[in-house]
C-alpha cells in the first residue's frame, strides 16, 4: 500500500508536459498568373512581322524613307513591301500566272527578281519560284510567328517578298519554293523596258487590283 502511494506521488510531482503540436502552414508559392502565351494562328499569317535588325533601310542601295515609299506605293503595297504583310492565299494576280517568257520585278523599285522560267505550279496559293535572278534576293531569318522561317527581300530596296522553303519534295532543280506575294511583284513581257525606281505604284497596280486582302 505504501509503495503504491509513493508511486502515485512521484507521478504527480514530475508531470510530463504533453508535446506541443505546431500547426504548420505550407508556404504558398508565388501564384501570380502567367501571362497568356500568344499562339500563332492561321490569321496571323496575314498580319505584319517584326522587321529584322539586319533588314534596315541603310542595308540596301535604294534607301528611301517610309514617307518617300508611301508617296509611290499604294496602301496595300506599303503594308506588304515595307511592313512585311501577307496577302491572302489564292487571291493574287500572279498565283496562277504562267507566262512562257518575261521577268517578274519588285513592285517597289522595279529591280528584276525572277524569270518566267523560274515559276512553277506549287498549289500553295501564292506565286512560287524555284530560283531567282542571281543576286536579286536577300534572305533573312524570321522568327516573328514563333517559328524559324527564311524571309526573302529585294536586294535593291529591301522590300518584303515572302519566304523561301526548302526540301518540300517539288520536282524542281533546286527543291526550293520562293513563296512570294503578288502585291510585291510586277511582270514585264520579254522585250519590255524595266520599271524605273520610284515607279512602284504604277508597277504594282495590277498586282493590287486582284489581291483581296
C-alpha positions as CSV (number, residue, x, y, z in Angstrom):
1,X,0.0,0.0,0.0
2,X,2.8,2.4,0.9
3,X,4.7,1.6,-2.3
4,X,1.6,2.3,-4.3
5,X,1.2,5.6,-2.5
6,X,4.8,6.7,-3.3
7,X,4.4,5.8,-7.0
8,X,1.3,8.0,-7.3
9,X,3.1,10.8,-5.5
10,X,6.1,10.5,-7.8
11,X,3.9,10.6,-10.9
12,X,2.2,13.9,-9.8
13,X,5.4,15.6,-8.7
14,X,7.0,15.1,-12.1
15,X,4.3,15.6,-14.7
16,X,5.2,15.0,-18.3
17,X,4.4,18.1,-20.4
18,X,2.4,17.0,-23.4
19,X,4.1,17.7,-26.7
20,X,3.2,20.9,-28.4
21,X,1.8,20.3,-31.8
22,X,2.8,23.2,-34.0
23,X,0.2,23.8,-36.8
24,X,2.4,24.2,-39.8
25,X,1.1,26.1,-42.8
26,X,2.8,25.3,-46.0
27,X,4.5,28.3,-47.6
28,X,2.5,29.4,-50.5
29,X,4.4,29.8,-53.8
30,X,4.1,32.9,-55.9
31,X,0.8,32.3,-57.6
32,X,0.9,35.3,-59.9
33,X,-0.9,34.2,-63.0
34,X,1.3,33.6,-66.0
35,X,0.9,35.9,-68.9
36,X,-1.1,34.2,-71.6
37,X,1.0,32.9,-74.5
38,X,0.1,34.1,-77.9
39,X,-0.3,31.0,-80.1
40,X,0.4,31.7,-83.7
41,X,-2.8,31.1,-85.7
42,X,-3.6,31.0,-89.3
43,X,-4.9,34.5,-89.4
44,X,-1.6,35.8,-88.0
45,X,-0.1,34.9,-91.4
46,X,-1.9,37.9,-92.9
47,X,-0.6,40.5,-90.4
48,X,2.8,42.0,-90.3
49,X,6.1,40.8,-89.0
50,X,8.6,42.5,-86.8
51,X,11.4,43.8,-89.0
52,X,14.7,42.0,-88.7
53,X,17.6,44.1,-87.4
54,X,19.5,43.2,-90.5
55,X,16.7,44.3,-92.8
56,X,17.1,48.1,-92.4
57,X,16.8,50.9,-94.8
58,X,20.5,51.6,-94.8
59,X,21.3,48.0,-95.9
60,X,20.2,48.4,-99.5
61,X,21.1,50.7,-102.5
62,X,17.6,52.2,-102.6
63,X,17.4,54.0,-99.2
64,X,14.1,55.8,-99.4
65,X,12.4,56.7,-96.1
66,X,9.0,55.4,-95.2
67,X,7.4,58.7,-96.1
68,X,9.0,58.5,-99.6
69,X,7.8,54.9,-100.0
70,X,4.2,56.0,-99.0
71,X,4.3,58.6,-101.8
72,X,4.9,55.9,-104.5
73,X,3.2,52.8,-103.1
74,X,-0.5,52.1,-102.6
75,X,-1.5,51.4,-99.0
76,X,-1.6,47.6,-99.7
77,X,1.8,47.6,-101.3
78,X,3.2,49.6,-98.4
79,X,1.7,47.1,-95.9
80,X,3.3,44.2,-97.6
81,X,6.5,45.5,-99.1
82,X,7.5,47.8,-96.2
83,X,5.7,46.4,-93.2
84,X,6.1,42.7,-94.1
85,X,2.4,41.9,-94.5
86,X,1.0,38.9,-96.4
87,X,-1.8,38.7,-98.9
88,X,-4.5,36.0,-98.5
89,X,-3.8,32.8,-100.4
90,X,-5.2,32.3,-103.9
91,X,-6.2,36.0,-104.3
92,X,-3.1,37.4,-106.0
93,X,-2.8,38.2,-109.7
94,X,0.3,36.1,-110.3
95,X,-0.7,33.0,-108.3
96,X,-1.7,31.1,-111.5
97,X,0.1,33.3,-113.9
98,X,2.1,31.1,-116.2
99,X,3.9,33.1,-119.0
100,X,6.4,31.4,-121.3
101,X,8.8,34.3,-121.1
102,X,9.3,37.6,-119.2
103,X,10.5,38.9,-115.9
104,X,9.0,39.5,-112.5
105,X,10.3,42.6,-110.9
106,X,10.0,44.3,-107.5
107,X,6.8,46.4,-107.3
108,X,8.6,48.9,-105.2
109,X,11.8,49.7,-107.1
110,X,11.4,47.8,-110.4
111,X,14.5,45.6,-109.9
112,X,14.3,42.2,-111.8
113,X,13.8,39.3,-109.4
114,X,12.5,36.2,-111.2
115,X,12.4,34.9,-114.7
116,X,9.3,33.3,-116.1
117,X,11.1,30.0,-116.4
118,X,11.7,30.0,-112.6
119,X,7.9,29.9,-111.9
120,X,6.1,26.6,-111.2
121,X,2.7,25.5,-110.0
122,X,3.0,24.7,-106.3
123,X,-0.6,24.8,-105.4
124,X,0.2,26.8,-102.2
125,X,-1.9,29.8,-103.1
126,X,0.9,32.2,-103.8
127,X,3.3,32.6,-106.8
128,X,6.1,30.1,-106.4
129,X,9.6,30.2,-107.9
130,X,12.4,27.6,-107.6
131,X,15.2,30.2,-108.3
132,X,15.8,33.9,-108.7
133,X,17.8,36.3,-110.8
134,X,21.4,35.9,-109.4
135,X,22.0,38.4,-106.5
136,X,18.4,39.8,-106.7
137,X,17.0,38.3,-103.5
138,X,18.4,38.5,-99.9
139,X,17.5,36.1,-97.2
140,X,16.9,36.8,-93.5
141,X,16.0,34.7,-90.5
142,X,12.4,35.4,-89.4
143,X,11.1,34.3,-86.0
144,X,8.0,36.6,-86.0
145,X,5.4,33.8,-85.6
146,X,7.2,31.7,-83.0
147,X,8.9,29.6,-85.6
148,X,12.1,29.8,-87.7
149,X,11.5,30.8,-91.3
150,X,13.6,32.4,-94.0
151,X,12.3,35.7,-95.3
152,X,13.2,36.9,-98.7
153,X,13.5,40.6,-99.7
154,X,14.5,42.6,-102.7
155,X,18.3,43.1,-102.7
156,X,17.9,46.6,-104.1
157,X,15.3,48.1,-101.8
158,X,14.7,45.6,-99.0
159,X,11.1,45.2,-100.0
160,X,9.4,42.2,-98.4
161,X,8.6,39.5,-101.0
162,X,7.7,36.5,-98.8
163,X,9.5,33.4,-97.6
164,X,11.6,30.6,-99.1
165,X,11.1,26.9,-98.1
166,X,13.4,24.0,-98.9
167,X,13.1,20.2,-99.0
168,X,9.3,20.0,-99.7
169,X,9.8,17.5,-102.5
170,X,8.7,19.5,-105.5
171,X,10.2,18.3,-108.8
172,X,12.3,21.3,-109.4
173,X,16.1,21.8,-110.0
174,X,16.7,23.4,-106.5
175,X,14.0,21.8,-104.4
176,X,13.2,25.3,-103.1
177,X,10.0,27.3,-103.2
178,X,10.1,31.0,-103.1
179,X,6.6,31.8,-101.8
180,X,6.0,35.4,-103.0
181,X,3.2,37.9,-102.6
182,X,1.7,39.0,-105.9
183,X,1.5,42.5,-104.5
184,X,5.3,42.6,-104.2
185,X,5.7,41.9,-107.9
186,X,5.2,43.3,-111.3
187,X,5.6,41.5,-114.6
188,X,7.3,42.6,-117.8
189,X,6.9,40.8,-121.1
190,X,10.1,39.9,-122.8
191,X,11.4,42.9,-124.5
192,X,9.6,45.5,-122.3
193,X,11.6,48.1,-120.6
194,X,12.3,47.8,-116.9
195,X,10.2,49.8,-114.5
196,X,12.2,52.6,-113.1
197,X,12.9,53.0,-109.4
198,X,10.2,55.2,-107.9
199,X,7.5,53.8,-110.2
200,X,6.3,51.3,-107.6
201,X,2.6,52.4,-107.6
202,X,2.3,52.0,-111.3
203,X,4.5,48.9,-111.5
204,X,2.4,47.0,-108.8
205,X,-1.0,48.4,-109.7
206,X,-2.2,45.2,-111.5
207,X,-1.0,43.1,-108.5
208,X,-3.0,45.2,-106.2
209,X,-6.1,45.1,-108.3
210,X,-6.6,41.3,-107.9
211,X,-5.4,40.9,-104.3
212,X,-8.4,40.9,-102.0
213,X,-6.8,41.2,-98.6
